[in-house]
């Protein structure tokens, strides 16, 4: 079966609320992915067109919600500072991406129909 929606880059990107304290969505996941790729919160923020402060606040809401860090930072020095995802942050990205793929696959007929409406 032709996957029209996938060919056009159509994807289900869920927003998840876990209790009152945790909200996970595409923006936070994209930020975490950029931190993982660039090993830097400031570089991730720049690549997404946001301020460092905004990026840090998004990460901090995840840290607070989960009660432990999703990103760990090291101070600058001879080798420079940096940031990386903690095992929790890595698991969060992996589980979200798996959910995103399953939802997109399950919604394929509706996504194809929406793409047809856009023509």
C-alpha positions as CSV (number, residue, x, y, z in Angstrom):
1,X,0.0,0.0,0.0
2,X,1.3,3.4,-0.9
3,X,2.1,5.5,2.2
4,X,1.1,8.9,0.9
5,X,1.1,10.6,4.3
6,X,4.6,9.4,5.1
7,X,5.9,10.5,1.7
8,X,4.7,14.0,2.4
9,X,6.3,14.1,5.8
10,X,2.9,13.8,7.7
11,X,3.4,12.4,11.1
12,X,1.4,12.2,14.3
13,X,3.2,14.1,17.0
14,X,1.5,13.5,20.3
15,X,1.4,15.7,23.4
16,X,1.3,13.6,26.6
17,X,0.3,14.6,30.1
18,X,1.4,12.3,32.9
19,X,-0.4,13.5,36.0
20,X,-0.3,17.2,36.8
21,X,3.5,17.6,36.6
22,X,4.7,16.1,33.3
23,X,4.0,17.3,29.9
24,X,5.9,15.8,26.9
25,X,5.5,17.0,23.4
26,X,7.3,17.4,20.1
27,X,9.1,20.6,21.2
28,X,10.7,19.1,24.3
29,X,11.6,15.9,22.4
30,X,13.1,17.8,19.5
31,X,15.1,19.9,22.1
32,X,16.4,16.7,23.8
33,X,17.4,15.2,20.4
34,X,19.3,18.4,19.5
35,X,21.1,18.3,22.9
36,X,22.0,14.7,22.3
37,X,23.3,15.5,18.8
38,X,25.3,18.6,19.7
39,X,26.2,17.9,23.3
40,X,25.1,21.4,24.1
41,X,22.0,23.1,25.4
42,X,22.9,26.4,23.9
43,X,23.7,24.9,20.4
44,X,20.4,23.0,20.6
45,X,18.5,26.2,21.5
46,X,20.1,28.1,18.6
47,X,19.3,25.3,16.1
48,X,15.7,25.4,17.1
49,X,15.5,29.2,17.1
50,X,14.9,29.7,20.9
51,X,16.8,31.3,23.6
52,X,19.1,29.4,26.0
53,X,16.8,30.5,28.8
54,X,13.7,29.0,27.1
55,X,15.6,25.7,26.4
56,X,16.8,25.5,29.9
57,X,13.2,26.1,31.3
58,X,11.8,23.3,29.1
59,X,14.5,20.9,30.3
60,X,14.0,22.0,33.9
61,X,10.2,21.3,33.7
62,X,11.1,17.7,32.6
63,X,13.7,17.4,35.4
64,X,11.2,18.7,38.0
65,X,8.3,16.6,36.7
66,X,10.3,13.3,36.7
67,X,12.1,14.2,39.9
68,X,15.5,13.6,38.4
69,X,17.5,15.0,35.5
70,X,16.9,14.2,31.8
71,X,20.0,16.3,30.8
72,X,23.3,16.5,32.7
73,X,25.7,19.4,32.2
74,X,29.4,19.8,32.8
75,X,31.1,23.1,33.5
76,X,33.5,24.7,31.1
77,X,37.2,24.3,31.5
78,X,40.2,23.2,29.5
79,X,38.0,20.8,27.3
80,X,35.0,23.1,27.5
81,X,31.6,22.3,29.1
82,X,28.8,20.3,27.6
83,X,25.5,18.6,28.1
84,X,24.3,15.1,27.5
85,X,21.1,13.1,28.0
86,X,21.0,11.0,31.1
87,X,19.7,7.4,30.8
88,X,16.3,8.8,31.7
89,X,16.5,11.4,28.9
90,X,17.6,8.8,26.4
91,X,14.7,6.5,27.5
92,X,12.2,9.4,27.3
93,X,13.2,10.2,23.7
94,X,13.2,6.5,22.6
95,X,9.8,5.8,24.2
96,X,8.3,9.0,22.7
97,X,9.7,8.2,19.2
98,X,8.4,4.6,19.4
99,X,4.9,5.9,20.4
100,X,5.0,8.5,17.6
101,X,5.8,5.7,15.0
102,X,3.1,3.4,16.3
103,X,0.5,6.2,16.3
104,X,1.4,7.3,12.8
105,X,1.2,3.8,11.5
106,X,-2.2,3.2,13.2
107,X,-3.5,6.5,11.8
108,X,-2.2,5.9,8.3
109,X,-5.6,5.7,6.5
110,X,-6.7,9.0,8.1
111,X,-3.4,10.7,7.4
112,X,-3.6,9.6,3.7
113,X,-7.2,11.0,3.6
114,X,-6.0,14.3,5.1
115,X,-3.2,14.5,2.5
116,X,-5.8,13.9,-0.2
117,X,-7.8,16.9,1.1
118,X,-4.7,19.1,0.8
119,X,-4.4,18.4,-2.9
